[in-house]
Amino acid sequence: MMWIADNWKDYAVLDASGGEKLERWGSYILVRPDPQVIWRTPYDHSGWKRKNGHYHRSAKGGGEWEFFHLPDEWSISYRFKENAEPLTDLPSEQTAESASLTFRLKPFSFKHTGLFPEQAVNWEWFSGLIRREVRTGRPVKILNLFAYTGGATLAAAAAGAAVTHVDASKGMVGWAKENAAASGLGEAPIRWLVDDCVKFVEREIRRGNKYDGIIMDPPSYGRGPKGEIWKMEENIWDFIRLSTQLLSEDALFFLINSYTTGLQPAVLSYMMHTAIVKPFGGHAEAEEIGLPVELSGLILPCGAAGRWQRK
């Protein structure tokens, strides 16, 4: 089984071959490297010849973009599968479009565009859990750690939650705020914080704060604002156990994303059962997440996710 982000209209993987994937981002076509694409199939899709941007990997590490009539920035939108009508307690500017999110894109360092489209399958999952509670009148508080440009933050806010968004990069937090404004969520109850995630969680525990849902998307390797070093394999277990101390008594969910090769779904599942299911009840599961490939009709694997929910 795999969790598949198959609801995109403004994004698609058109083809994949020879260590690269051919993607459509709105009106523009990009070619980006993907280490999972170890097969070499014919380059039959016409998009390979009319790309607007191509990220070339360097043998020395890193790489650089080559552009062909690509703007510096552009936007795409995502509309959720359910809840087409707005929730009444969302900001007034998010009316008919309350069930959609808009993301500003720009190619930048190491092949990225500012969005991981495969995460939409997780947005759909936890948004449904949040909406169910919000409709009963319950206030829902969500913590998003290693929150990047805010895809999960905006999904949770659009579902009606109050969200605390934490990332060590000031630039990424600024970008997330731009996405919020573009999505009609500029006045939503989102707390934007530039902070080291581990230190923030430790402070929140001391303050006695609790959250109804926790989302984390930790990097394989990273540094905090003051040079704090994060290594996924060395730090994730202790961080999961630490973060569970912030779960409210009737918490809804806990989500962990991973793009680290050695952290397979079974490993995520084992950690979540041990750290969360055992003390809190509920159930946990983990799977690969993926995106459909238009030309072949197959699924491109894009990392893994572990989910815990109480009900």
C-alpha positions as a Markdown table, in Angstrom:
| # | Residue | x | y | z |
|---|---|---|---|---|
| 1 | Met | 0.0 | 0.0 | 0.0 |
| 2 | Met | 1.1 | 3.6 | -0.6 |
| 3 | Trp | -0.5 | 6.9 | 0.2 |
| 4 | Ile | -0.9 | 8.7 | -3.1 |
| 5 | Ala | -1.3 | 12.5 | -3.7 |
| 6 | Asp | -3.6 | 12.1 | -6.7 |
| 7 | Asn | -5.8 | 15.2 | -6.4 |
| 8 | Trp | -3.6 | 17.9 | -8.0 |
| 9 | Lys | -4.8 | 19.9 | -11.0 |
| 10 | Asp | -2.0 | 22.5 | -11.1 |
| 11 | Tyr | 0.8 | 20.0 | -10.7 |
| 12 | Ala | 1.8 | 16.6 | -12.3 |
| 13 | Val | 4.7 | 14.3 | -12.8 |
| 14 | Leu | 4.6 | 13.9 | -16.5 |
| 15 | Asp | 7.4 | 11.3 | -16.8 |
| 16 | Ala | 10.5 | 10.0 | -15.0 |
| 17 | Ser | 13.7 | 8.5 | -16.4 |
| 18 | Gly | 17.5 | 8.5 | -16.0 |
| 19 | Gly | 17.6 | 9.9 | -12.5 |
| 20 | Glu | 15.2 | 12.8 | -13.3 |
| 21 | Lys | 11.5 | 13.6 | -13.2 |
| 22 | Leu | 9.6 | 15.8 | -15.7 |
| 23 | Glu | 7.1 | 17.9 | -13.8 |
| 24 | Arg | 4.4 | 20.4 | -14.7 |
| 25 | Trp | 4.0 | 23.2 | -12.2 |
| 26 | Gly | 1.0 | 25.2 | -13.4 |
| 27 | Ser | 1.9 | 26.4 | -16.9 |
| 28 | Tyr | 5.6 | 25.6 | -16.6 |
| 29 | Ile | 7.6 | 22.4 | -17.1 |
| 30 | Leu | 10.7 | 21.6 | -14.9 |
| 31 | Val | 13.2 | 18.8 | -15.0 |
| 32 | Arg | 14.7 | 18.0 | -11.6 |
| 33 | Pro | 16.9 | 15.2 | -10.3 |
| 34 | Asp | 15.3 | 12.3 | -8.3 |
| 35 | Pro | 17.5 | 9.6 | -6.8 |
| 36 | Gln | 14.6 | 7.2 | -6.8 |
| 37 | Val | 14.5 | 7.2 | -10.6 |
| 38 | Ile | 17.1 | 4.5 | -11.3 |
| 39 | Trp | 15.4 | 3.2 | -14.5 |
| 40 | Arg | 16.1 | 4.4 | -18.0 |
| 41 | Thr | 13.0 | 4.5 | -20.2 |
| 42 | Pro | 12.5 | 6.3 | -23.6 |
| 43 | Tyr | 12.1 | 10.1 | -23.4 |
| 44 | Asp | 8.8 | 9.9 | -25.3 |
| 45 | His | 7.0 | 12.7 | -23.5 |
| 46 | Ser | 7.2 | 16.0 | -25.5 |
| 47 | Gly | 7.8 | 17.9 | -22.3 |
| 48 | Trp | 11.4 | 16.8 | -22.2 |
| 49 | Lys | 12.0 | 19.0 | -25.3 |
| 50 | Arg | 10.0 | 22.0 | -24.1 |
| 51 | Lys | 11.1 | 22.4 | -20.5 |
| 52 | Asn | 11.2 | 25.8 | -18.9 |
| 53 | Gly | 13.8 | 24.9 | -16.3 |
| 54 | His | 16.4 | 22.1 | -15.7 |
| 55 | Tyr | 18.3 | 21.5 | -12.5 |
| 56 | His | 21.7 | 19.9 | -13.4 |
| 57 | Arg | 23.4 | 17.9 | -10.6 |
| 58 | Ser | 27.2 | 18.4 | -10.2 |
| 59 | Ala | 29.5 | 15.5 | -9.8 |
| 60 | Lys | 31.1 | 17.5 | -6.9 |
| 61 | Gly | 27.8 | 17.9 | -5.1 |
| 62 | Gly | 25.0 | 20.5 | -5.5 |
| 63 | Gly | 24.2 | 21.8 | -8.9 |
| 64 | Glu | 22.6 | 24.7 | -10.8 |
| 65 | Trp | 19.5 | 25.7 | -12.6 |
| 66 | Glu | 19.3 | 26.3 | -16.4 |
| 67 | Phe | 16.2 | 28.4 | -17.3 |
| 68 | Phe | 14.2 | 28.7 | -20.6 |
| 69 | His | 11.6 | 31.4 | -20.4 |
| 70 | Leu | 10.7 | 30.8 | -16.8 |
| 71 | Pro | 9.5 | 33.7 | -14.5 |
| 72 | Asp | 11.3 | 34.4 | -11.3 |
| 73 | Glu | 8.1 | 33.5 | -9.4 |
| 74 | Trp | 4.6 | 32.1 | -10.1 |
| 75 | Ser | 1.8 | 30.4 | -8.3 |
| 76 | Ile | -0.2 | 27.2 | -8.2 |
| 77 | Ser | -3.2 | 26.2 | -6.2 |
| 78 | Tyr | -4.5 | 23.0 | -4.5 |
| 79 | Arg | -8.2 | 22.3 | -3.9 |
| 80 | Phe | -9.2 | 19.7 | -1.3 |
| 81 | Lys | -11.3 | 16.7 | -2.2 |
| 82 | Glu | -14.0 | 17.4 | 0.4 |
| 83 | Asn | -15.3 | 20.4 | 2.2 |
| 84 | Ala | -16.0 | 22.6 | -0.9 |
| 85 | Glu | -18.0 | 25.0 | 1.3 |
| 86 | Pro | -16.2 | 27.3 | 3.7 |
| 87 | Leu | -16.1 | 26.9 | 7.4 |
| 88 | Thr | -18.0 | 29.8 | 9.1 |
| 89 | Asp | -15.2 | 30.8 | 11.5 |
| 90 | Leu | -12.5 | 31.3 | 8.8 |
| 91 | Pro | -11.4 | 34.9 | 7.9 |
| 92 | Ser | -13.9 | 36.7 | 5.8 |
| 93 | Glu | -11.6 | 36.9 | 2.8 |
| 94 | Gln | -11.6 | 33.1 | 2.4 |
| 95 | Thr | -15.1 | 32.6 | 1.2 |
| 96 | Ala | -15.8 | 30.5 | -1.9 |
| 97 | Glu | -12.2 | 29.5 | -2.2 |
| 98 | Ser | -11.9 | 28.4 | 1.4 |
| 99 | Ala | -11.1 | 24.8 | 0.4 |
| 100 | Ser | -8.1 | 25.8 | -1.8 |
| 101 | Leu | -4.6 | 26.9 | -1.0 |
| 102 | Thr | -2.3 | 29.0 | -3.2 |
| 103 | Phe | 1.5 | 28.6 | -3.2 |
| 104 | Arg | 4.1 | 31.0 | -4.5 |
| 105 | Leu | 6.9 | 29.1 | -6.3 |
| 106 | Lys | 10.5 | 30.0 | -7.2 |
| 107 | Pro | 13.4 | 27.7 | -8.1 |
| 108 | Phe | 16.2 | 28.0 | -5.5 |
| 109 | Ser | 19.0 | 26.1 | -4.0 |
| 110 | Phe | 19.4 | 22.4 | -4.5 |
| 111 | Lys | 16.6 | 21.8 | -7.0 |
| 112 | His | 13.8 | 23.0 | -4.8 |
| 113 | Thr | 10.8 | 25.1 | -5.7 |
| 114 | Gly | 9.3 | 25.8 | -2.3 |
| 115 | Leu | 6.7 | 23.0 | -2.3 |
| 116 | Phe | 6.6 | 19.2 | -1.9 |
| 117 | Pro | 3.4 | 18.3 | -3.8 |
| 118 | Glu | 3.3 | 14.7 | -2.4 |
| 119 | Gln | 2.5 | 16.1 | 1.0 |
| 120 | Ala | -1.0 | 16.9 | -0.2 |
| 121 | Val | -2.0 | 13.3 | 0.7 |
| 122 | Asn | -1.2 | 14.1 | 4.3 |
| 123 | Trp | -3.0 | 17.5 | 4.2 |
| 124 | Glu | -6.1 | 15.7 | 3.2 |
| 125 | Trp | -5.8 | 13.2 | 6.0 |
| 126 | Phe | -5.3 | 15.6 | 8.9 |
| 127 | Ser | -7.6 | 18.3 | 7.5 |
| 128 | Gly | -10.5 | 15.8 | 7.7 |
| 129 | Leu | -9.7 | 15.1 | 11.4 |
| 130 | Ile | -9.5 | 18.8 | 12.2 |
| 131 | Arg | -12.7 | 19.7 | 10.3 |
| 132 | Arg | -14.7 | 16.9 | 12.1 |
| 133 | Glu | -13.7 | 18.4 | 15.5 |
| 134 | Val | -14.2 | 22.1 | 14.5 |
| 135 | Arg | -17.7 | 21.4 | 13.3 |
| 136 | Thr | -18.6 | 20.2 | 16.9 |
| 137 | Gly | -17.4 | 23.6 | 18.2 |
| 138 | Arg | -14.2 | 22.4 | 19.6 |
| 139 | Pro | -11.1 | 24.7 | 19.3 |
| 140 | Val | -8.2 | 22.8 | 17.8 |
| 141 | Lys | -4.5 | 23.8 | 18.3 |
| 142 | Ile | -1.9 | 22.4 | 15.9 |
| 143 | Leu | 1.9 | 22.5 | 16.1 |
| 144 | Asn | 3.9 | 22.3 | 12.9 |
| 145 | Leu | 7.6 | 21.7 | 13.4 |
| 146 | Phe | 10.3 | 22.1 | 10.7 |
| 147 | Ala | 7.4 | 23.8 | 8.9 |
| 148 | Tyr | 9.2 | 25.1 | 5.8 |
| 149 | Thr | 7.0 | 27.2 | 3.5 |
| 150 | Gly | 3.8 | 26.3 | 5.3 |
| 151 | Gly | 1.9 | 23.8 | 3.2 |
| 152 | Ala | 0.8 | 21.8 | 6.3 |
| 153 | Thr | 0.3 | 25.0 | 8.3 |
| 154 | Leu | -2.1 | 26.4 | 5.7 |
| 155 | Ala | -4.0 | 23.1 | 5.3 |
| 156 | Ala | -4.6 | 23.0 | 9.1 |
| 157 | Ala | -5.6 | 26.7 | 9.2 |
| 158 | Ala | -8.0 | 26.3 | 6.3 |
| 159 | Ala | -9.6 | 23.4 | 8.1 |
| 160 | Gly | -10.3 | 25.7 | 11.1 |
| 161 | Ala | -7.3 | 25.1 | 13.5 |
| 162 | Ala | -5.1 | 27.6 | 15.3 |
| 163 | Val | -1.6 | 26.8 | 14.2 |
| 164 | Thr | 1.9 | 27.4 | 15.6 |
| 165 | His | 4.4 | 27.3 | 12.7 |
| 166 | Val | 8.0 | 26.8 | 13.7 |
| 167 | Asp | 11.1 | 26.8 | 11.4 |
| 168 | Ala | 14.7 | 27.7 | 11.9 |
| 169 | Ser | 14.9 | 29.7 | 8.7 |
| 170 | Lys | 13.7 | 33.3 | 8.7 |
| 171 | Gly | 13.4 | 33.2 | 4.9 |
| 172 | Met | 11.2 | 30.1 | 4.9 |
| 173 | Val | 8.9 | 31.6 | 7.6 |
| 174 | Gly | 8.6 | 34.7 | 5.5 |
| 175 | Trp | 7.8 | 32.7 | 2.4 |
| 176 | Ala | 5.1 | 30.8 | 4.4 |
| 177 | Lys | 3.5 | 34.1 | 5.4 |
| 178 | Glu | 3.3 | 35.0 | 1.7 |
| 179 | Asn | 1.6 | 31.7 | 0.9 |
| 180 | Ala | -0.9 | 32.4 | 3.7 |
| 181 | Ala | -1.7 | 35.8 | 2.3 |
| 182 | Ala | -2.1 | 34.3 | -1.2 |
| 183 | Ser | -4.4 | 31.6 | 0.2 |
| 184 | Gly | -6.7 | 34.2 | 1.9 |
| 185 | Leu | -5.3 | 33.1 | 5.3 |
| 186 | Gly | -3.4 | 36.3 | 6.1 |
| 187 | Glu | -5.6 | 36.9 | 9.2 |
| 188 | Ala | -5.9 | 33.2 | 10.2 |
| 189 | Pro | -4.8 | 32.3 | 13.8 |
| 190 | Ile | -1.3 | 31.3 | 12.9 |
| 191 | Arg | 1.7 | 32.0 | 15.1 |
| 192 | Trp | 4.8 | 32.4 | 13.0 |
| 193 | Leu | 8.1 | 31.5 | 14.9 |
| 194 | Val | 11.7 | 31.4 | 13.7 |
| 195 | Asp | 13.3 | 29.0 | 16.2 |
| 196 | Asp | 15.1 | 25.8 | 16.8 |
| 197 | Cys | 12.4 | 23.2 | 16.9 |
| 198 | Val | 14.0 | 21.1 | 19.7 |
| 199 | Lys | 14.5 | 24.1 | 22.0 |
| 200 | Phe | 11.0 | 25.4 | 21.2 |
| 201 | Val | 9.4 | 22.1 | 22.2 |
| 202 | Glu | 11.5 | 22.1 | 25.5 |
| 203 | Arg | 10.2 | 25.6 | 26.3 |
| 204 | Glu | 6.6 | 24.7 | 25.5 |
| 205 | Ile | 6.9 | 21.7 | 27.9 |
| 206 | Arg | 8.1 | 24.0 | 30.7 |
| 207 | Arg | 5.3 | 26.4 | 29.9 |
| 208 | Gly | 2.7 | 23.6 | 30.2 |
| 209 | Asn | 1.3 | 24.2 | 26.7 |
| 210 | Lys | -0.5 | 21.4 | 24.9 |
| 211 | Tyr | -1.6 | 20.8 | 21.2 |
| 212 | Asp | -4.3 | 18.7 | 19.7 |
| 213 | Gly | -2.1 | 17.7 | 16.7 |
| 214 | Ile | 1.6 | 17.7 | 16.0 |
| 215 | Ile | 3.1 | 17.7 | 12.5 |
| 216 | Met | 6.9 | 17.3 | 12.0 |
| 217 | Asp | 8.9 | 17.2 | 8.7 |
| 218 | Pro | 12.5 | 17.0 | 10.0 |
| 219 | Pro | 15.4 | 17.2 | 7.6 |
| 220 | Ser | 17.9 | 14.4 | 7.2 |
| 221 | Tyr | 20.5 | 17.0 | 8.3 |
| 222 | Gly | 20.1 | 20.6 | 9.4 |
| 223 | Arg | 21.2 | 23.5 | 11.6 |
| 224 | Gly | 19.2 | 25.7 | 13.9 |
| 225 | Pro | 19.4 | 29.5 | 14.0 |
| 226 | Lys | 22.4 | 29.4 | 16.3 |
| 227 | Gly | 24.2 | 26.5 | 14.6 |
| 228 | Glu | 22.4 | 23.7 | 16.4 |
| 229 | Ile | 23.1 | 20.4 | 14.5 |
| 230 | Trp | 20.2 | 18.0 | 13.7 |
| 231 | Lys | 20.9 | 14.5 | 12.3 |
| 232 | Met | 17.7 | 12.5 | 11.6 |
| 233 | Glu | 18.9 | 9.1 | 12.6 |
| 234 | Glu | 20.6 | 10.3 | 15.8 |
| 235 | Asn | 17.9 | 12.7 | 17.0 |
| 236 | Ile | 14.5 | 11.7 | 15.8 |
| 237 | Trp | 13.6 | 9.1 | 18.4 |
| 238 | Asp | 14.4 | 11.4 | 21.4 |
| 239 | Phe | 12.6 | 14.2 | 19.6 |
| 240 | Ile | 9.4 | 12.1 | 19.1 |
| 241 | Arg | 9.3 | 11.2 | 22.7 |
| 242 | Leu | 10.0 | 14.8 | 23.8 |
| 243 | Ser | 7.2 | 16.1 | 21.5 |
| 244 | Thr | 4.6 | 13.7 | 22.8 |
| 245 | Gln | 4.7 | 15.6 | 26.1 |
| 246 | Leu | 2.9 | 18.4 | 24.2 |
| 247 | Leu | -0.1 | 16.3 | 23.2 |
| 248 | Ser | -3.4 | 17.3 | 24.8 |
| 249 | Glu | -5.4 | 14.8 | 26.8 |
| 250 | Asp | -7.8 | 14.3 | 23.8 |
| 251 | Ala | -5.2 | 14.9 | 21.0 |
| 252 | Leu | -6.3 | 14.1 | 17.5 |
| 253 | Phe | -3.2 | 13.1 | 15.6 |
| 254 | Phe | 0.6 | 13.0 | 15.2 |
| 255 | Leu | 2.3 | 13.1 | 11.8 |
| 256 | Ile | 5.9 | 12.5 | 10.9 |
| 257 | Asn | 7.3 | 12.9 | 7.4 |
| 258 | Ser | 10.6 | 11.5 | 6.3 |
| 259 | Tyr | 12.8 | 11.8 | 3.2 |
| 260 | Thr | 15.7 | 10.1 | 4.9 |
| 261 | Thr | 16.6 | 6.9 | 2.9 |
| 262 | Gly | 17.3 | 4.7 | 5.9 |
| 263 | Leu | 14.1 | 5.7 | 7.7 |
| 264 | Gln | 11.7 | 3.2 | 6.2 |
| 265 | Pro | 7.9 | 3.1 | 6.9 |
| 266 | Ala | 8.4 | 0.1 | 9.3 |
| 267 | Val | 10.9 | 2.1 | 11.3 |
| 268 | Leu | 8.5 | 5.1 | 11.6 |
| 269 | Ser | 5.7 | 2.7 | 12.6 |
| 270 | Tyr | 7.8 | 1.0 | 15.3 |
| 271 | Met | 8.8 | 4.3 | 16.8 |
| 272 | Met | 5.2 | 5.7 | 16.8 |
| 273 | His | 3.8 | 2.5 | 18.3 |
| 274 | Thr | 6.4 | 2.6 | 21.0 |
| 275 | Ala | 6.4 | 6.3 | 21.8 |
| 276 | Ile | 2.7 | 7.2 | 21.2 |
| 277 | Val | 0.3 | 4.2 | 20.9 |
| 278 | Lys | 1.7 | 2.6 | 24.1 |
| 279 | Pro | 1.1 | 5.6 | 26.4 |
| 280 | Phe | -1.8 | 7.3 | 24.6 |
| 281 | Gly | -3.8 | 4.5 | 22.9 |
| 282 | Gly | -5.2 | 5.0 | 19.4 |
| 283 | His | -3.4 | 3.5 | 16.4 |
| 284 | Ala | -0.5 | 4.2 | 14.2 |
| 285 | Glu | 0.5 | 3.3 | 10.7 |
| 286 | Ala | 3.2 | 4.2 | 8.2 |
| 287 | Glu | 3.5 | 4.0 | 4.4 |
| 288 | Glu | 5.5 | 5.3 | 1.5 |
| 289 | Ile | 3.9 | 8.4 | -0.1 |
| 290 | Gly | 3.9 | 8.9 | -3.8 |
| 291 | Leu | 2.8 | 10.8 | -6.9 |
| 292 | Pro | 1.2 | 9.4 | -10.1 |
| 293 | Val | 3.2 | 9.6 | -13.3 |
| 294 | Glu | 1.1 | 10.6 | -16.2 |
| 295 | Leu | 2.9 | 8.8 | -19.1 |
| 296 | Ser | 3.4 | 5.4 | -17.4 |
| 297 | Gly | 0.4 | 5.4 | -15.1 |
| 298 | Leu | 2.7 | 4.1 | -12.3 |
| 299 | Ile | 3.5 | 5.7 | -8.9 |
| 300 | Leu | 6.7 | 7.6 | -8.1 |
| 301 | Pro | 7.8 | 7.0 | -4.5 |
| 302 | Cys | 8.5 | 10.2 | -2.6 |
| 303 | Gly | 9.5 | 9.4 | 0.9 |
| 304 | Ala | 7.5 | 8.0 | 3.8 |
| 305 | Ala | 5.0 | 9.2 | 6.5 |
| 306 | Gly | 3.9 | 7.9 | 9.9 |
| 307 | Arg | 0.5 | 8.7 | 11.2 |
| 308 | Trp | -1.0 | 8.3 | 14.7 |
| 309 | Gln | -4.6 | 9.1 | 15.5 |
| 310 | Arg | -6.6 | 8.6 | 18.7 |
| 311 | Lys | -9.9 | 7.6 | 17.0 |
